[in-house]
Amino acid sequence: MDVELLVIQWLQGQLGSGVVVRDELDNNLLNELPTVQVERIPAGGDDGFRLDWALVDVNVYAAARSEAVTLSLQIRGLLLSQLPGSTTGGAVVGRVATVTAPGVRPYENTGLRRVGATYEIYSHPVS
């Protein structure tokens, strides 16, 4: 089960076509704002049978700090209140928790603002 793809597809459906949701950034980032980057970080684990425990970074890139903060807080609300219990991408999401709340993260391009958070997501394949 690919938790990155699960979260990307689910968030894209929630946020609509005005926001780009992806796993990797490219050289066209300035023309695709706001962009949400979803990455599973090398942590978490599984029970060796069905349960997957993932830590997922969600970074929001926008032209203004306020826009990045607002979108990041919207995503946090969606992940915590709407994703648990849902069936998406061939998986059932059982639990979502905030590990690191949304906060401003440095980014080398001064024309962008980045706000990121880390979430813990428990899921298992649909039975």
WOZI-V207777 format. One record per residue. N is the residue number from 1. RES is the residue in one letter. PHI is phi in whole degrees, 0 to 359 (none if undefined). PSI is psi in degrees with one decimal (NA if undefined). OMEGA is omega in whole degrees, -180 to 180 (* if undefined). Layout:
N_RES_PHI_PSI_OMEGA ; N_RES_PHI_PSI_OMEGA
This chain:
1_M_none_131.2_-178 ; 2_D_259_98.1_-176 ; 3_V_294_-31.8_176 ; 4_E_301_-51.9_-179 ; 5_L_298_-40.6_178 ; 6_L_302_-49.9_-178 ; 7_V_291_-40.3_179 ; 8_I_301_-51.3_-178 ; 9_Q_296_-41.5_-179 ; 10_W_294_-47.3_180 ; 11_L_297_-40.0_180 ; 12_Q_300_-41.4_177 ; 13_G_296_-35.1_-180 ; 14_Q_283_-37.9_-173 ; 15_L_269_-20.4_178 ; 16_G_83_-179.0_-172 ; 17_S_285_-10.1_179 ; 18_G_283_-7.2_180 ; 19_V_234_134.9_176 ; 20_V_268_127.7_177 ; 21_V_241_125.9_-173 ; 22_R_206_173.4_178 ; 23_D_262_-32.5_-178 ; 24_E_236_148.9_177 ; 25_L_266_154.7_177 ; 26_D_226_-176.0_-176 ; 27_N_289_-7.4_-178 ; 28_N_263_13.0_-173 ; 29_L_305_-42.5_-179 ; 30_L_299_-24.7_180 ; 31_N_266_0.9_-177 ; 32_E_232_43.6_-179 ; 33_L_264_144.4_-4 ; 34_P_283_148.8_177 ; 35_T_237_137.9_176 ; 36_V_247_124.0_178 ; 37_Q_254_127.2_180 ; 38_V_245_124.5_-180 ; 39_E_221_128.1_171 ; 40_R_284_128.2_180 ; 41_I_268_156.4_-176 ; 42_P_287_77.1_178 ; 43_A_199_178.0_-179 ; 44_G_93_-155.4_-179 ; 45_G_170_-159.0_179 ; 46_D_207_174.7_180 ; 47_D_264_7.5_-180 ; 48_G_79_-0.3_-178 ; 49_F_232_-67.5_-176 ; 50_R_223_-34.5_-172 ; 51_L_281_128.7_177 ; 52_D_247_131.1_178 ; 53_W_243_113.0_-175 ; 54_A_239_144.3_168 ; 55_L_256_126.1_-173 ; 56_V_234_125.4_174 ; 57_D_272_135.0_176 ; 58_V_235_111.8_-180 ; 59_N_250_133.9_178 ; 60_V_251_128.8_177 ; 61_Y_247_128.3_-180 ; 62_A_212_167.7_-179 ; 63_A_286_-30.3_-179 ; 64_A_238_145.8_180 ; 65_R_302_-44.4_-178 ; 66_S_299_-38.3_179 ; 67_E_293_-41.8_179 ; 68_A_294_-41.8_179 ; 69_V_296_-47.4_-179 ; 70_T_300_-46.1_-180 ; 71_L_293_-38.7_179 ; 72_S_297_-41.0_178 ; 73_L_292_-35.6_176 ; 74_Q_297_-44.7_179 ; 75_I_297_-43.4_178 ; 76_R_303_-46.5_178 ; 77_G_300_-43.7_179 ; 78_L_295_-46.1_-178 ; 79_L_297_-40.7_-176 ; 80_L_281_-32.3_-174 ; 81_S_257_-27.8_-174 ; 82_Q_252_-31.5_-176 ; 83_L_287_-41.6_-180 ; 84_P_299_134.3_-180 ; 85_G_87_-8.4_-179 ; 86_S_275_155.9_174 ; 87_T_248_118.7_-177 ; 88_T_209_143.8_176 ; 89_G_58_30.9_179 ; 90_G_78_13.0_-179 ; 91_A_227_156.0_171 ; 92_V_254_127.8_178 ; 93_V_266_121.6_-176 ; 94_G_266_-36.6_-174 ; 95_R_206_141.8_174 ; 96_V_226_133.2_178 ; 97_A_222_152.1_176 ; 98_T_275_125.5_175 ; 99_V_267_-46.8_177 ; 100_T_229_118.0_-178 ; 101_A_295_158.2_179 ; 102_P_305_132.7_179 ; 103_G_206_157.3_180 ; 104_V_292_130.5_178 ; 105_R_241_141.9_-179 ; 106_P_295_151.2_176 ; 107_Y_213_137.1_-172 ; 108_E_292_-22.7_179 ; 109_N_271_112.1_-177 ; 110_T_288_-7.4_176 ; 111_G_276_-1.9_-179 ; 112_L_235_158.1_171 ; 113_R_238_142.0_-177 ; 114_R_234_128.2_175 ; 115_V_233_129.7_-176 ; 116_G_226_161.1_177 ; 117_A_211_161.0_177 ; 118_T_237_136.0_-177 ; 119_Y_235_150.1_175 ; 120_E_256_124.5_-176 ; 121_I_233_123.4_175 ; 122_Y_257_130.2_180 ; 123_S_211_164.6_176 ; 124_H_211_157.2_180 ; 125_P_298_151.8_175 ; 126_V_296_134.0_-179 ; 127_S_282_NA_*
